[in-house]
Every structure is written in C-alpha cells, then in structure tokens.
Amino acid sequence: MVFGRLEGFILAYLGTVSGAVALFLLSRRLSGNRISNRIMERYHFDFRGMDQRKVFAVLLAARFMPVIPTPVINIGSAISGVPFSTFFLSSAVGKILWAAVYVCLGQYFLASHNLKGTIAVVGLLILLVALGTAYLRKRIPIHRIDKE
C-alpha cells in the first residue's frame, strides 16, 4: 500500500473536500446571481428561501448516495444559491464515509486475489447504496416555493 490507512484517508478526504470547495467557489464566481435568479424565475425554486437544515439534509443525502455525480452537486449548489457554509458543512460530513470506503476498498483490492470475494464486496456495496437511496428518497421532502 502506498499510504497507510490513516494517511490514505486524510489525503482522500482533504482532496475530495478541497476539490468540491474549489469547484463550488469557481462556479459561484463565474455565474454570479444570474443563473440562480433564472432558476427561481423559471422553476419557482429557491434554496435561499428554504430551511437550511433541509438543504443540508438534501446535500448530505446526495453526498452519501453516489447516484448524482459530485461535479453536478458542486456546480448545482453554487449556481442555485446554496449558502457556502451549508455546502461546506454537508460536503465535509458527507465525504467522510466515501473517503473511508475508498481507502478500505483500495486496501482490500490490493490484498485480495479472490475474484468471487471481490465481486461479492462490490455487489454488497451497490446493494447498500441502492437501499440507502430508496430510504432517503422517502425521508427527505423537497418542496417548491409557491408563486406569489
């Protein structure tokens, strides 16, 4: 293993969080309020007007479920007006699990020469993600703002 578990985790975690923050800030800088205002006008949806605990929960759920690509979460959060503090905290918490998964899977795959075991581990991971996604979809309501 190139890095130990702890060093590998720290590098994976800091790399993913700093990358997410950099893309968020770049997207916010380039888009300004133009896109967020257009989203609000066209779709009547505004993260700025939502309870920030719900926004945090939605972003955290998106981080836990690798269904939505990370760049989509980062750019979408920036252009839709999600406050930086909410984005950063949800990203920092949400990236912990996947940094640990990456390190553990990397160590397992390097040490394992058992194809059936490897396929079973990957299958179990996919199943857990699918079940978690289904559970969270039912638990986290997303409401549109009403037209005034």
N, C-alpha and C positions, 0 to 999 in steps of 0.2 A: 504494500500500500504506500502510495506516495506521501500522504499525510496521515497522521493518526486520526482516530475518531473525533477527538475534540478539535484539533486543528482543522480537519476537513469540514466539520460542522461550522466552525466560526467563519472559515473562508466562504463556504457555500451560502451561509446566512447573510453575511455582510455584503457579498457580491450581489445576491438577489435583491436585497433591500435597497442598496445604493443604486442599482440599475433601475429599479422601479421608481425611486425618487427622482433620478436624473431624467427619465422619460416623462414623468409627470410634470416636472418643472419646465422642461423644454416644450412640451405640448401646451402648457398653460401660457408660456411666454409667447409662443408663436400664434396661438389662437386668440388670446385676449378674451374679451367677453362676447365677441361676435358670434361664435358658434353656440355658446351656452344660451345667449338671448334667442337665437334662431330655434334651438331645441325647445325652449319654453314657449315661444310663439306658435310653432308648428304642432308640437305634440302635447302641449299643455302639461309639461312635466318639468319639475324643478327640484333638484336635490337641495338647493339652498333653503327652500321653504320646508323641507321635511325635518322631522325629528332626527337629530344627528346620531342618536343611538340606533335608529333603524338603518340609516345609511351605513353606519359602522357594521351592523349585522349583515347587511347585504354584501358589502365589500369583503368582509371576513368569510362569509359563505362562498363567495366567488373565489377567494384565495384557497380555501380548503378543497374545493371541487375543481379539478383540472379540466373542466369542460370548456370554460371560457379562456382563451389564450391570454397570458399575462399582459402582452402589449395592449390588448383591447381593454383590459381593466385599467391599466395605467393611463392610456390616452383618453379613454371614455370618462374616467374620473376627472381628469384635468379639464376637458372641454365642456363637461356638464355642470361645472361649478361646485364640485365636492370640495369642502374646505381642506387645506393641506393637512391640518392636524388630524382630521378624521381619516384621510387617506393614509398618512404616515403610520398612525397607530394600528389601523386594520392591516396594513401591509407588514408591519413589524411583527405583529402577533401571528398573522396568517402564514408567514414564511417560515416560522419555526418548525412546524410539522414537516413541510416538504424538504427543508434543508436536512433534517434528521433522516427522512426517508431516502434521500439521495445518497447520503453517506453510508447508511446501513445497506442499501441495495448494492452500492458500489463495492463495499467490502464483501458482501455475500457473493456477488458475481465473480469477483476476483478469486475467491477461495473455493468456489463450488465448481465441480466438474460433473455435476449431476443434472442432466438436461431436464428430466422429469420434475425434479425438485424445483428447478429454476422456473419452469413453466407454471408449476403449482403456486409459487410465490407471486409471480406476476398476475396470474389469474385471480388469486385471493385479493391482491391489491386493487385490481379492476372491479371486482365484486364489491369491496368495501366502499370504493368511490361511488359506484352506482347506487348502492343503498343509502349512503350519506346524502347524495344529491337528491334522491327521491324524498328522503325525510325532511331535508331542509327546504325543499320547494313547498312543502305543505306547511311548514312552520313560520316562514318569513313572508308576511304580506307586503306587497308593493302597491301603493296607491298612487294614482294620477291626481294632480291638482285639478280642481274644478274650474271651468271657465267662469270668469266674473263678468 
